[in-house]
């Protein structure tokens, strides 16, 4: 009894793998060679979506701090003591120079560009409604819209305000 593959079986497997690679390689190229601006945009979106989900699952209010001075973000929990808060602040993620946080706009308090740039994510699955304004190069701006009750974040290639 012959134990092996027929020529037709081998050709079929090779052709299927070729078709899969034909579609996979361009996607890999896009993913592996993204510029820093796209990576930063995706990181901010992922962080917001993660905090919305995590606050709901764990029943904890999380706070995303937007540090305009150092151009970074860091996360804290409501009710942290001073030592834990300082440790969380030391875990800041700093964005590259071509992705600059300008300010955060809230419906109630307006535009904030100091240490109070903090978006809260509540256990009920909602968050503060906010617009995050970012400068991506010398002339381009992005606006990230964090909706109160939606889990996704929209990105507009212009500066949008609540008014």
Buried (B, 14 or more C-beta within 10 A) or exposed (E): EEEEEEEEEEEEEEEEEEEEEEEEEEEEEEEEEEEEBEEBBEBBBEBBBBBBEBBBEEEBBBBBBBBBEEBBBBBBBEEEEEEEBEEBBEEBBEBEEBBBBBBBBBEEEEBBBEEEBBBBBBBEBBBBBBBBBBBBEEEEBBBBBBBEEBEEBEBEEEBBEEE
